[in-house]
Amino acid sequence: MPCCLVVRLSACYRCSPHPASLLTLLSEPSSCLLCSVPDHLMSRAKAAPPPGCLLNINDPQVQEAAIRIQASYRGHRSRKEMREKGPPKILQELKDVVLVEGSAAKLECRVSAFPDPFIVWYKDGKELKDGPKYRYVFEDPDFVALVVRDGVLADLGKYTVTIKNPFGQTSGSACILVEVPAKVSKGPDNIKAKRGTTVVLKAEISGEPPPDVAWLKDGDDIEEDARLFFDVGDTNTILTIKHAKLSDAGKYEVFVENILGTDQSFARVDIL
């Protein structure tokens, strides 16, 4: 039998730079490893091998073993190439999301990193711990996410993910925009005041987007002037009545509205 049809396995591993060369030898019989041995080694190569050291390349088991060796080498090369890529990369950036009060929001991005990275999430520069409120989520090998539960207005802000492995780190940021229905958190108190004094009605309000605010007396919009006017702040609104008159007595209403809803509260003013 020609030497190109029979292979001595020990010779293959001594001379081949990679295990995958065995497959080349099997698939291309004209390229025989023993035939390529230098002349000064040929005498050794032609010596009768010990029993059990000959492999028939037509044997299905030998061919299957060669395929497995090549696959193993490809896997080794692939892992090596991944390691050479170095620091993690963000393949799909974070995007701003809208969180409705009482619901949950999810920030997610697609990353490439080998070995597996260490993930940390931040809100406005402060680290967020994985727990009931903030949940770290790892979806598939490439996706990382943060779930923000039980949304409230305080969840509004800038969120940043930091992705780190031994080769370096990268980061990305996005904002959570919170939508909260307009609400009168605390309505004005009933007041009894003397004529000529200053009456102040105060209400605490909330909402995102910030709500429009109106004050009414006995069901009619109040027309502001230098004596009777109201101010609107971030969290409250104040109605001021200077030099109170008997005609100022009545039922006052504060009304708030945004795209998500409306609310109102009432108070009674008596002038003595």
C-alpha positions in Angstrom: 0.0 0.0 0.0 1.4 3.4 -0.9 2.5 5.5 2.0 0.1 8.2 1.1 -2.8 5.9 2.0 -1.5 5.0 5.4 -0.5 7.5 8.1 1.5 7.1 11.2 -0.3 9.3 13.8 2.9 10.0 15.8 4.6 11.4 12.7 1.6 13.7 12.0 1.7 15.3 15.4 5.5 15.8 15.3 5.6 17.4 12.0 2.3 19.3 11.7 2.2 22.8 13.1 -1.6 22.5 13.8 -3.9 19.6 14.5 -6.0 20.7 11.5 -3.2 19.5 9.2 -4.4 16.0 9.8 -7.6 16.7 7.9 -5.6 18.2 5.0 -3.6 15.0 4.9 -6.7 12.8 4.9 -8.6 14.9 2.3 -5.6 15.2 0.0 -3.9 11.8 -0.3 -1.3 13.3 -2.7 0.0 15.4 0.2 1.5 12.7 2.3 3.3 13.7 5.5 5.7 10.8 5.3 6.6 11.7 1.7 7.6 15.2 2.9 10.1 13.9 5.6 13.6 15.0 4.8 16.0 12.4 3.4 18.1 12.2 6.6 14.9 11.2 8.5 13.5 9.0 5.8 15.2 5.9 7.1 13.4 6.3 10.4 10.1 7.0 8.7 10.4 3.8 6.6 11.1 1.7 9.6 8.3 -0.6 10.5 6.0 1.1 13.1 5.1 -0.6 16.3 1.8 -2.6 16.2 -1.3 -0.4 16.5 0.3 2.8 15.2 -1.0 2.7 11.6 -4.2 4.5 10.6 -6.2 3.8 7.4 -7.5 7.1 6.1 -10.4 5.4 4.5 -11.6 4.3 8.0 -14.7 6.4 8.9 -13.6 6.6 12.5 -10.3 8.1 11.4 -12.0 10.6 9.2 -14.4 11.6 12.0 -11.5 12.1 14.4 -9.8 14.3 11.9 -12.9 16.5 11.5 -13.2 16.8 15.3 -9.6 17.9 15.5 -10.1 20.6 12.9 -13.3 21.8 14.6 -11.4 22.0 17.9 -8.7 24.0 16.3 -11.2 26.4 14.7 -12.9 26.9 18.1 -9.5 27.6 19.7 -8.7 30.1 16.9 -12.1 31.8 17.3 -11.6 32.2 21.0 -8.1 33.6 20.5 -9.4 36.1 17.9 -12.2 37.3 20.4 -9.6 37.8 23.1 -7.5 39.8 20.7 -10.4 42.2 20.1 -9.8 43.7 23.6 -12.1 46.1 25.4 -15.9 45.6 25.3 -17.9 47.4 22.6 -21.5 48.7 22.5 -23.1 47.4 19.3 -26.5 48.9 20.0 -26.8 52.1 22.0 -29.2 52.8 24.9 -32.2 54.8 23.9 -34.4 57.2 26.0 -37.6 55.6 27.3 -40.8 57.0 28.8 -41.9 55.7 32.2 -45.5 56.2 33.2 -46.0 56.5 36.9 -46.7 53.2 38.6 -45.4 51.1 35.7 -41.9 49.8 34.7 -39.3 50.9 32.2 -36.5 49.0 30.6 -33.2 50.3 29.3 -31.2 47.9 27.1 -28.2 47.7 24.9 -26.3 45.1 22.9 -22.7 44.6 23.7 -19.7 42.6 22.5 -17.2 41.4 25.2 -14.9 38.5 25.8 -14.4 37.3 28.5 -17.8 38.1 30.0 -17.9 41.7 31.3 -18.7 43.2 34.7 -21.8 45.4 34.5 -22.7 48.4 36.7 -25.7 50.8 36.2 -25.8 54.4 37.5 -28.4 57.1 37.8 -27.2 60.6 37.7 -23.7 59.3 38.7 -24.9 57.2 41.6 -24.5 53.4 41.5 -27.7 51.4 41.4 -27.8 48.1 43.3 -29.6 45.1 41.8 -32.8 44.7 43.9 -36.6 45.1 44.0 -36.5 48.6 42.6 -33.7 48.2 40.0 -33.2 44.8 38.4 -30.1 43.9 36.4 -31.2 41.8 33.4 -28.9 39.7 31.1 -30.7 38.6 27.9 -29.0 36.3 25.5 -25.2 36.5 25.5 -25.1 40.0 23.9 -27.9 42.0 25.7 -27.8 43.7 29.0 -30.7 45.7 30.5 -31.9 47.6 33.5 -35.6 47.4 34.6 -36.9 50.2 36.7 -40.0 49.2 38.6 -42.9 51.1 40.2 -42.1 54.3 38.4 -42.3 57.6 40.2 -41.4 61.1 39.3 -38.0 60.7 41.1 -37.0 58.1 38.5 -36.6 60.9 36.0 -32.9 61.3 35.1 -29.8 60.1 33.2 -28.9 56.4 33.4 -25.5 55.1 32.5 -24.2 51.5 32.0 -20.5 50.7 32.5 -19.2 47.5 30.8 -15.8 46.3 32.0 -13.5 43.3 31.4 -9.8 42.7 31.8 -9.0 44.4 28.5 -10.8 47.7 29.2 -14.2 49.3 29.6 -16.9 51.3 27.8 -20.1 53.0 28.8 -23.3 54.4 27.4 -26.1 56.6 28.6 -29.8 57.4 28.1 -32.6 59.2 29.9 -35.8 57.9 31.5 -38.6 60.4 30.9 -41.3 60.0 33.5 -44.9 60.8 32.7 -47.1 61.5 35.8 -50.8 62.5 35.6 -51.5 66.0 37.0 -52.5 65.8 40.7 -53.3 68.1 43.6 -51.2 66.4 46.2 -52.6 68.6 49.1 -55.4 71.0 48.6 -55.9 74.4 50.2 -57.3 74.8 53.7 -60.6 76.5 54.5 -59.9 80.0 55.8 -61.8 82.6 57.9 -60.2 86.1 57.6 -61.1 89.6 58.6 -61.7 92.4 56.1 -58.6 94.2 55.0 -56.3 91.4 55.7 -54.3 89.2 53.2 -55.7 85.8 52.4 -53.3 83.1 51.1 -54.5 79.7 49.7 -51.8 77.2 49.0 -51.9 73.8 47.2 -49.2 71.2 46.5 -49.3 69.9 43.0 -47.4 67.4 40.8 -47.3 66.0 37.3 -45.0 65.4 34.4 -45.2 67.1 32.0 -45.7 70.0 34.4 -49.5 70.6 34.6 -51.3 73.8 33.7 -52.9 75.4 36.7 -56.0 77.5 37.1 -57.9 79.0 40.1 -61.6 79.4 40.2 -64.1 81.2 42.5 -67.7 79.8 42.6 -67.0 78.0 39.3 -65.6 80.9 37.4 -62.0 81.5 36.4 -60.3 84.1 38.5 -59.2 87.2 36.6 -55.9 88.3 38.1 -55.1 91.8 39.0 -52.8 93.6 41.4 -55.0 92.7 44.4 -55.9 89.1 43.5 -53.4 86.8 41.7 -51.7 83.4 41.9 -48.2 82.0 41.4 -47.2 78.5 40.1 -44.0 76.8 41.3 -42.5 73.4 40.6 -44.5 71.7 43.4 -47.1 74.2 44.6 -49.4 77.0 43.6 -50.4 80.0 45.8 -53.5 82.2 45.5 -53.1 85.6 47.2 -56.0 87.9 48.0 -54.9 91.3 49.3 -57.2 93.7 51.2 -59.9 91.1 51.5 -63.5 92.2 51.0 -66.8 90.6 51.9 -67.2 89.9 48.2 -64.1 87.7 48.3 -66.0 85.1 50.4 -66.9 82.0 48.5 -65.9 78.5 47.2 -62.4 78.4 45.7 -61.1 75.7 43.4 -57.6 74.8 42.2 -57.5 72.9 38.9 -54.5 71.1 37.3 -54.2 69.4 34.0 -51.7 67.7 31.7 -51.8 65.2 28.8 -52.3 62.3 31.3 -55.1 63.6 33.4 -56.7 66.3 35.6 -57.4 66.9 39.2 -58.9 69.6 41.5 -59.4 70.5 45.1 -61.7 73.0 46.9 -61.6 75.3 49.9 -64.0 77.7 51.6 -63.1 81.3 52.3 -65.1 83.3 54.8 -64.5 87.1 55.3 -65.6 88.4 58.7 
